[in-house]
């Protein structure tokens, strides 16, 4: 199988496969050519040495022609097929429509390794990205968030790198969930090498995706450009630990430009690895601490995170009248019924009735003609007023 099903002709697919060897990912001029002339005409003009395309300098045209001389699309499609991959193009049933939000910076096509449908998985996906040299805290939070998302039926998308990316993928896989690795190289060439086993596992249980043809290598610029695809594929982006110049921030800012929710996991105020995340949180990003809070932002209406509150104390369960009487007792000494009634704003008879009710619940005890808080009640009162 050389590609997805749909309205894409073999000629179109072959032309786009050719162009992934010639035009760099995210090249706006290349995207404009595709939009204005179509993939088949663009490939013919470059490969056949026709009239230079609009806006291209002689030097760049010579570079494109040089790359075209080494393009072997039939071989690339055969290598992809042998490694269990396919080439998915705009117009295929499997093509995720949200990638079109990238406009002329969108992928020419995507090489996809793995069995599931990329389009279906991308519909309910979240990007979890962050620092390569993350702390133990960052790795823990990335894995915990991703496991929670996976358990809730969400697909975790990341870049397959060391640090936060690897922790995110492992968290999703460990929870028996779905994950997608978007690479800055050929999908048959796991990078980094130390993640060969992890990326192989992702390909077996999930999807490995890339814009570059089989065997192609990563470069610093390709890592940065890869991040726009992660942002466009997903419903929102979570950043877990990122310094000011982290590539993870590129993903978040790409998501913001496309109107996708961006989220950040806070870290210590003194940590340089969290400085970029904190800068995002000072802007449009939303602070999140667990999967439920992420889902509340990216999910459907009604998928709300549980209300956060402190523990329920016994006094919280009292009706208002009994609670007022309890509050009228001094903390360290006994009080007369009349004084308690005045403090609670009620009658003596009502105060007596409430005091006996409170005694049965273990809040007060009687000392002669007075009433005093029990040790349990003193602790409860101090917890309830801990903000003072």
ABEGO torsion letter per residue (X at the ends): XABBBEABBAAAAAAAAAAAAABBBGBAAAAAAAAAAEAAAAAAAAAAGBBBBBGBBAAAAAAAAAAAAABBAAAAAAAAAAAGBBBBBBGBAABBAAAAAAEAABBABBBBBEABBAAAAAABBBBBBEBABBBAAAAAAAAAAAAAAAAAGBBBBBAGBBEAAAAAAAAAAAAGBBBBBBBABBAABBOBAAAAAAAAAAAAABBBBBABBBGBBBBAAAAAAAAAAAAAABABBBBBEBBAABAAAAAAAAAAAAGBBBBBBBBBAABAAAAAAAAAAABABBBBABAAAAAAAABBBGBBBBBBBBBBBAAAABBAAAAAAAAABBAABBBBAAAAAAAAGBBAAAAAAAAAAAAAAGABBBBEABBBBBAAAAAAAAAAAAAX
